[in-house]
Amino acid sequence: MKMLFGTFQKRFFHRRFALFGWIALVLLLSSISNAERLPIKTYTVADGLLRDNVSKIKQDSLGFMWFCTVEGVSRFDGYAFQNFTTDDGLPDRHANDFLETRAGEIFVATDGGLARLNATGVHGSKENPLFKLYPLDNPRAKQINVLFEDESGAIFIGTRDGLYKLNATGELEAINLGESLNAIKEIDVAAIIKDRRGAMWIGTQNGGLFRLLPNVQTEQFTTANGLSSISVASLLEDKDGRIWAGMRAGANFYTGLCLLVAEPQENQNIVERTFTPKDGLPANWIPALYQSSDGKFWVSTISGLCLWQGENSKSVCKTYTTKNDLCDYDVWAVTEDKDKNLWIGTRCGLKKWTPYGFTTYTEADGTGLQLANSIFENAAGELFVSFNNYSTRPISRFDGEKFELVKPNFPSGIRYFGWGWKQTVWQDRAGDWWFPSGDGVYRFPRPARFKDLSKYVPQLITVSTKPAEVFRFFEDSCAAINGLRRTARL
């Protein structure tokens, strides 16, 4: 009867603590690897979003999130979506950008013109619609791509036919960018930023880059100045004052991402370096660039989302795609909200990446087995996870990005490793490794490299004259290893 109870107890504790071990693995390992399942919530039309394809994301001063789609704009209050379409006065269903000004006014850029939210407007009313339209004399400029407000409150409008400014009387005034060096009549403006030196950068889809200086002097930069393409999709000044330009893919395959000279001199090459898929970018088309509050640099591409690893890294990107619950293609926008959530607009729906959620790692990430029964940190601060399926005990080391799995060189005659949990594997302060088994303890001398555990021959240390199972290891202040054991007979 006692033996039967012991068998039942083993199975009960094995299942119970296997579950606890797996939960702990999910909870503790919150960094990034190539295939981990991220804490991401996806919103689609099934949740009330106008369309799954989200091209721009902004948060207003009240905390509402706004999303531009090909059917209008959606506003999210944290619980539900409220949608605004041409029925509410938008001049066109294609919404391209959103802007809340310092004065609290809300503007939406569409393919049919510029619209301002009417605070007293009525949903569905033609007499008093929710949006007021700003007319343009130039019909070619009705397609508005981007909106920008500078530090003085001036509002700039990038259109398919040049750059405009909203004046005090509510009229749109064209800004003269000078004679286009490539003789293009219609300058299709795609991106606008103003750097800390007071220069405004205007990225265009067909004329390269324009730089409008505080003295009203205008400069234009094209492939003759080192740009990989004359088609610029996105611009960003990072926290270090560096200027980045994301390009559109074109006839020239090597477009990608350009790091620009922040203060170029006349006739100088404006590009410090161009990054392409050869450097680790997922794709050459870069629709958006964003730097979050923690300093991370995010690069949206048409083949996934890139977390920048640095110019001198072996691969400049850590890429997130469908296998991470994102999207394999067409990542259009990235924005961080006030709660540090990262919102990502893709063709696969709207994604909300929470910073404090659970990240799941499986065998595909190099964890070994799904039965994680020991998680610990050694004296050097390295994180290890051991696994157990009775007949083997592999161990993985987590480097903050991925797992390295090693199968220690145990004697082939071992048939049973026990069913303990928690501290069932240990590396002591001297660097030696301790592994329990059904026959006692195996001690590996400190390996020169972690992977050498698969080659070193361990020493068997018996803890009893009878077969014994070691459940846990403890290292005391004198660096002595102590084990809790239990004989096979209950």
Secondary structure, DSSP 8 states (H G I E B T S, - for coil): -HHHHHHHHHHHHHHHHHHHHHHHHHHH--S--SS-B--EEEE-GGGT-S-S-EEEEEE-TTS-EEEEETTEEEEE-SS-EEEE-GGGT-S-S-EEEEEE-TTS-EEEEETTEEEEE-TT--TT-SSS-SEEEE--S-GGGGSEEEEEE-TT--EEEEETTEEEEE-TTS-EEEE-----TT--SS--EEEEEE-TTS-EEEEESSS-EEEE-TTS-EEEE-GGGT-S-S-EEEEEE-TTS-EEEEE---SSS--SEEEE-SS--TT---EEEEE-GGGT-S-S---EEEE-TTS-EEEEETTEEEEE--TTSSSSEEEE-GGGTS-SS-EEEEEE-TTS-EEEEETTEEEEE-TTS--B--GGGT---S-EEEEEE-TTS-EEEEE--SS---EEEE-SS-EEEE-----TT--------SSSSEE-TTS-EEEEETTEEEEE---SSGGGGGTS--EEE---SS-EEEEEEEE-TT--EEEEEEES--
